[in-house]
């Protein structure tokens, strides 16, 4: 899996959990954790043709931090309008907004078409980039 692909997958995971009831996740508003805290929510993310990857989400300040092994943390910061601004170290920001029909989220970037994070029956989610095979996200 490419280094660019994994952050996108984990981004979607964070949005999913961040808006799905993170009240039980611990928070540290002063400094983002270098590693996921014990209370972080654990997910398995499986890209098309790839192996499952462990991803962790924890609350931080007015948003969340996503951790995966070997990748820098990804920060999800509330836009105070129901969406999030996503910031990865060294990259341009991405915006995330709920879909009007309630089916999931749209991930918007100035550099390309929208990616969709769509709810599935049974608590799983599908990340669907345009023209690519979907990625499965499953809570653990």
Secondary structure per residue as TSV (DSSP state, phi and psi in degrees):
chain	resnum	aa	ss	phi	psi
A	1	X	-	360.0	137.6
A	2	X	-	-75.3	155.6
A	3	X	H	-63.0	-28.7
A	4	X	H	-75.8	-32.3
A	5	X	H	-72.0	-44.1
A	6	X	H	-59.4	-46.4
A	7	X	H	-59.2	-36.4
A	8	X	H	-64.3	-40.0
A	9	X	H	-65.9	-46.2
A	10	X	H	-67.7	-34.8
A	11	X	H	-55.2	-49.1
A	12	X	H	-62.7	-39.8
A	13	X	H	-58.4	-45.9
A	14	X	H	-62.6	-40.5
A	15	X	H	-63.5	-43.3
A	16	X	H	-57.4	-53.1
A	17	X	H	-74.1	-40.1
A	18	X	H	-57.7	-27.9
A	19	X	T	-107.5	2.8
A	20	X	S	-109.7	25.7
A	21	X	-	104.9	64.1
A	22	X	-	-93.8	18.9
A	23	X	T	-62.7	-22.8
A	24	X	T	-85.6	-6.3
A	25	X	S	-84.7	137.4
A	26	X	-	-70.4	158.8
A	27	X	B	-133.8	144.6
A	28	X	-	-137.3	98.3
A	29	X	S	-74.3	-17.6
A	30	X	S	-76.0	-38.7
A	31	X	S	-154.3	135.1
A	32	X	-	-67.5	141.7
A	33	X	-	-67.2	141.3
A	34	X	S	-73.8	-28.7
A	35	X	S	-133.2	156.7
A	36	X	-	-64.2	134.7
A	37	X	-	-71.3	165.7
A	38	X	T	-58.4	-30.8
A	39	X	T	-83.6	1.7
A	40	X	-	-63.1	146.3
A	41	X	E	-81.8	133.0
A	42	X	E	-102.4	136.2
A	43	X	E	-132.4	155.8
A	44	X	E	-109.2	126.7
A	45	X	E	-116.8	122.4
A	46	X	E	-119.0	107.1
A	47	X	-	-75.7	160.9
A	48	X	T	-55.9	125.9
A	49	X	T	70.4	8.3
A	50	X	S	-111.8	-179.5
A	51	X	-	-95.8	153.7
A	52	X	E	-60.9	142.2
A	53	X	E	-118.9	136.1
A	54	X	E	-78.9	133.4
A	55	X	E	-135.7	145.0
A	56	X	E	-130.0	141.9
A	57	X	E	-125.5	132.3
A	58	X	E	-137.1	149.9
A	59	X	E	-72.0	146.9
A	60	X	E	-156.4	120.3
A	61	X	T	55.9	-125.3
A	62	X	T	-99.3	30.0
A	63	X	E	-163.6	-143.3
A	64	X	E	-144.2	162.3
A	65	X	E	-125.1	135.2
A	66	X	E	-110.0	131.1
A	67	X	E	-120.2	137.4
A	68	X	E	-139.1	150.8
A	69	X	T	-61.1	134.3
A	70	X	T	77.0	5.9
A	71	X	S	-124.1	146.9
A	72	X	-	-68.0	153.9
A	73	X	-	-60.6	152.8
A	74	X	E	-114.6	133.8
A	75	X	E	-106.9	131.1
A	76	X	E	-110.9	116.5
A	77	X	E	-115.5	128.2
A	78	X	E	-59.5	136.2
A	79	X	-	-91.7	4.0
A	80	X	S	62.6	17.6
A	81	X	S	-128.9	16.2
A	82	X	S	99.0	-3.8
A	83	X	-	-120.2	-167.6
A	84	X	E	-138.9	152.0
A	85	X	E	-104.7	130.2
A	86	X	E	-108.7	128.3
A	87	X	E	-126.4	122.4
A	88	X	E	-108.0	138.9
A	89	X	T	-52.3	128.1
A	90	X	T	78.2	7.2
A	91	X	S	-125.1	160.9
A	92	X	-	-69.8	154.3
A	93	X	-	-69.1	153.2
A	94	X	E	-123.3	149.0
A	95	X	E	-114.1	146.3
A	96	X	E	-127.8	129.2
A	97	X	E	-135.1	144.3
A	98	X	E	-64.9	143.5
A	99	X	-	-73.8	139.2
A	100	X	T	-57.8	-29.2
A	101	X	T	-86.9	1.3
A	102	X	S	78.0	8.9
A	103	X	S	-82.7	-3.4
A	104	X	E	151.7	-139.2
A	105	X	E	-134.6	150.8
A	106	X	E	-108.5	130.4
A	107	X	E	-105.6	115.4
A	108	X	E	-111.4	138.1
A	109	X	E	-138.1	146.7
A	110	X	T	-70.9	-15.9
A	111	X	T	-98.6	4.1
A	112	X	E	-175.5	-179.4
A	113	X	E	-70.8	163.1
A	114	X	E	-65.4	145.9
A	115	X	E	-107.3	144.9
A	116	X	E	-112.5	137.9
A	117	X	E	-111.1	110.5
A	118	X	E	-114.8	134.0
A	119	X	E	-68.5	142.5
A	120	X	-	-124.6	160.9
A	121	X	G	-64.6	147.6
A	122	X	G	86.8	8.6
A	123	X	G	87.1	3.6
A	124	X	-	-92.7	167.6
A	125	X	E	-133.0	154.0
A	126	X	E	-119.8	129.0
A	127	X	E	-98.2	119.2
A	128	X	E	-120.7	92.5
A	129	X	-	-73.7	149.0
A	130	X	T	-59.5	130.6
A	131	X	T	72.7	10.7
A	132	X	S	-122.3	164.1
A	133	X	-	-71.8	151.3
A	134	X	-	-75.1	157.6
A	135	X	E	-109.6	136.5
A	136	X	E	-95.6	135.1
A	137	X	E	-123.7	122.4
A	138	X	E	-127.5	126.9
A	139	X	E	-66.7	146.4
A	140	X	-	-106.6	360.0
